Amino acid sequence: MAVKLLMTWDIISGREQEYFEFVVRDFLPRMQQLGLEPSDAWLTMYGNQPQIMVSAQMSSLADLEGTINSAEWVSLVNELLDYVENYSYKVVQARAGFQT
């Protein structure tokens, strides 16, 4: 059964340009190298919600757990934390459309 990794965060004020460069140049390509397939990216324009939500899909829960527990993933998330705050994630069963 396919699963999705749902991640949310807020960009640190004043780091927006660096953040976007990091996400395009490093974060997304390295996610894909680890087997995570990005499926959605959302920006909150209004309201008291996380600023960014990104989801990535993987074919099985076991594969996803192996990936998010790997040293490579932990290192990548630690690099992301240089640009964001309030990072959180959860794993859900994949289905079409927007998921929270």
N, C-alpha and C positions, 0 to 999 in steps of 0.2 A: 504494500500500500504506500503510495506516495505521501510525503510529508512536506510541510513548509516550515521554514525558520522565519519567524516574524521578528524583526528588530526595529526598535524605536530609539530616537535620541534627539537632542537639541544641539545645534551648532553653537560653539562658543563664540560669543560676540567679538567681532574684530578678526576672526579667523576664517571668515566665509570663503575668501578667494583660495587660501591654502587648502581648506577643506575640500572644495570642489576639485582642485587639482589632484589631491591625494585620492579621492574617490574614483576619478576617471583613470588616472595613471596607474594606481596601485591596488586599491581595495577591490574593485569589481573584477579586474583580471585575475588577481590572486584567489578570490572566491571561486571563480570558474576553474582555476587550476586545481583547487581542492575538491572539485566535483559538485559544487553548489551552482545551480542554474538560476540566476536572478530572474524574477518573474514580475515584480511590481516595485514601483518607487512612488511615494506620495509625499507631498509637501503640504503642511497645514498652513493655510493663509489666515485663518481666523479661529479663535476659540482657545480654550485651555487644554490643549492636547500636545503630545510630542510634536516637534517641528517636522521631523522626518520619520517615515516608516518605509522600510525596505523588506521585501520578502524574497526568499530564494527557495527553490524546490529541490528535493532529492528523492530518489526512488524508494528508499526504505528508512525506517526509524533507526535501525542498526547502523546503516551507513552514515546517517546524519549524526548520531551520537558519537561515532568514531571520529568524524570530522571535527565537531565542535570541542572534542576533548583532546585534539591533537596539538602538539607544540606549535605547529604552523598557524593554526587558527587562533590560538591564544596570543601569539605574537602579533598577528594581524589586527585583532581587536585592541590590543594594547597600543598599537600605532594609531588606530582610529580614535582612541581616547585622548590623543594629543589635540584633537580638533573638536571633540564633542563632549557633552556632559549628559547625565541622566540616561545613559545607555541601559537598555533592557532588551530581553528577548524571550520568546516562548516558541514552542513547537506545537503545531496543530496538524490535523489530517488535511491534506491538500484537497481543495475544491476550486472550482472556477470562480473568478471574480474577487472582489475586495474581501479580505478576511481580517478580523481583529482578534 
